[in-house]
Amino acid sequence: MNLSELFGAIPGWGYVPAFVQMMVVGLVPAVLVVLAVVTPVGLLGTYAERRWSAFMQDRLGPNRVGLPIWFDGWQRDYTNKPWYIKLWGLVQPLADGIKLLGKEDFVPPGGDKLLFLAAPLIVFAGALGMFVALPLSYGLTAADLNVGIFYLLAVGAVEVIGVLMAGWASNNKWSLLGSMREVAQVVAYEIPMALTALCPVLLAGSLRMGAIIEHQQTAYDLWGLTIGGEGLAQWGLGWNLFRAFPVNVVAIVIFYTCALANLKRAPFDLPESESELVSGFLTEYSGMRWGLFFLGEYAAMFALSGITATLFLGGWGSGPAYGALMLVPVKEIPLGVATLDWRTVAGVVEFSWKTCALFLLMMNLRWTLPRLRLDQVMSLCFKYFVPFSMACLLLSGLAALAGA
Amino acid sequence: MSATDVTDRVIGEDGSLAEYWVPARDARSEEMVVNMGPQHPATHGVLRVAVKTDGEVVLDCEPMIGNLHRCKEKIAENLQYWQFMPYTDRLDYLAAINNEEVYARAVEKLCGIEIPERIQYIRTIVAELGRVSSHVFSVGVYGLDIGAFTPFLYCYRERERANSLFEKLTGGRMLYHYYRVGGVARDLSDEWIQECLEFLDIVEEKMEEYNALTTWNKVFRERTMGVGVLSREKALAYGITGPALRASGVDWDVRRDEPYGLYDRFEWRVPVADGRHGTIGDCWNRHWIRAQELAESIKIVRQAIDKLPPRDPKLTPSSMYQPYVNPNVPRILRGPKDAEVYVRGENPRGELAFYLVSDAKNAPYRCKIRGPAFSNIAVLPEISRGYLIADLVAIIGSIDIVLGEVDR
């Protein structure tokens, strides 16, 4: 039973105009997938960052906020009572959210009110938009666009506009400096990022994310020399990381570093560098608008980790976990009205571990490295990344000619 | 002085600029004055720096001090000599014990009070421990200025241990009031000495970790080497002292060159920048000198603990409320008539000096405090012109000021 049939069961559905039907049928799964992924990612991302940084820094981090299953009056040390489940502090993000919602929605005097209020929405929308074309698993892509990776990079860059608006509208010199840094940095890093993203595209011969994943499921070939069959490719040998060896090894490093720079993550966190620019473009923000920037950052972190995993590490379609799970002699899991393909399950596991690993690596880098300076960020991009990514692109083109 | 009338000196004519940063005259855009501080996270307290910028390039800057002024020198004139001791804690509050040492020595010199040897040793141990605690913090917090959060927390963990040690000894974690004129508040217990040795072991072991995360880190070196170069001549002209002076290649340490206390009895070395890494006088060298001094101070504490003389029963106070001092200290301290002393000591941030003028009363007629951070911050505009705002933060951090001492 597909979605159209499900909607068809609604009484009076036939009287709804056809174009509305099409829009609803198209939008509902997209919105559901996006919300079902972005919300937990945003909330758990903040929690994970705080816990992981605490672990790295010899602290405890949030480990108290849990669920009181009974209210026994306000008292001290209630977290140790038997009616209180600590849950490792997992409810902390919700508590934070409630706190942020309760804060004043402050607009700085002299600032541009409209731009100031709209900026976090644009930043968050940009991050959200990336999830639309992000292939989470078999059949779990909200929209497998035929310009997939192009769309992802384009939508990811929308964030710059929001940040520039935020910095300009804040009527604060630190904010303005922060947003100018962001624009300079992100626009510069778009170039090597797009060039290295094209390496897998050349090998697969398509911009569609699904095609890139399918390409990595095919037999591995080393500059025209086929090694192993589809079986081995499924276990991870077919990853683009190993194809056109060693070009894509360089390409993934460049792509991932550019992703860090585009996300404003340390060591590229110049736009909000708290020890230089107070908080950069976030200085004047408070409450939930600040929280939206934050959620957007974690959503974008997850999305870009997912894109890296898809472009170079096989996405959901190949890898150790996928290979192992495909050994299980199950084809489908019946779920009442629909059936769940086993490949979806295996794909979710495969995609999750790779994305989470890359996500965690971002945190590790952030809590280890000092911050670069603006000129160093720029020279890293233009002196090293741009020429190297161009060479990568050229060599992958040759590899595609030789192999595919 | 308001932010808008920042000095309008012509940039680049005195040759003090890092030329590669300052845009050519015809390429300059609109200049902007930004206020860094007093609530800015990078200014280590309530320092306010008015910065004239062209984009991100610092064309000129002016530290504006006084937000933490508490009339310390005037207070000293209105309190008895011994009563001013806890106020000295609040000068350089990150190394409170070292301030007390200099003040105690000044009063003792003025009144001619002898210090028993065991107390001298105790003072050396505690003062050098204070230096360890202060430098471990400075090293970590400089990482924070450069943008590395983790080394700061690692170093703070060690500083917390030092604070606990001080708490056991003095009752205070940050502001101790441990020194007394003619002695200290109480004797070191054997248990405390043991814990102190354990603490030194921990710091010595962890120092490698701090250096890996900051000093030898590639990004950190890129950020600090060759930035904010303070030449030897300029350092001497501005009266820079402490690690900042030694980082400029001047081999000067009051502890060695004008020995006080027991420093001439121990084996230790004064680290001086030699230009093997970075440029002499840059931010990285200032940081590195501090990291090396940490190790030297640990050496001194170890030797002092080794040589600590046995307890003298004559010194042991009759009750726990009595301080551990030379019993010959008079009940009411009076300075001699028309006398003055100038006593200086090497603090973690440079030379702290007290100038006391006495007119035979129980309070000084005049007390002038020479704070190292106050002199060191004066050179900020000289060494930060022409660098980026990010470098300005690195330079302020490398000078390592404490506003309690700048403003007094």
Interface residues (C-beta under 8 A of the other chain):
Chain A: S53 M56 Q57 D58 R59 K173 W174 L177 M180 R181 A266 P267 D269 L270 S273 E274 S275 E276 L277 V278 W367 T368 L369 P370 R371 L372 R373 L374 D375 Q376
Chain B: M32 V34 H40 P41 A42 G55 E56 G143 L144 D145 I146 G147 A148 F149 T150 L153 Y154 R157 L213 T214 N217 V219 F220 E222 R223 L388 I389 A390 D391 V393
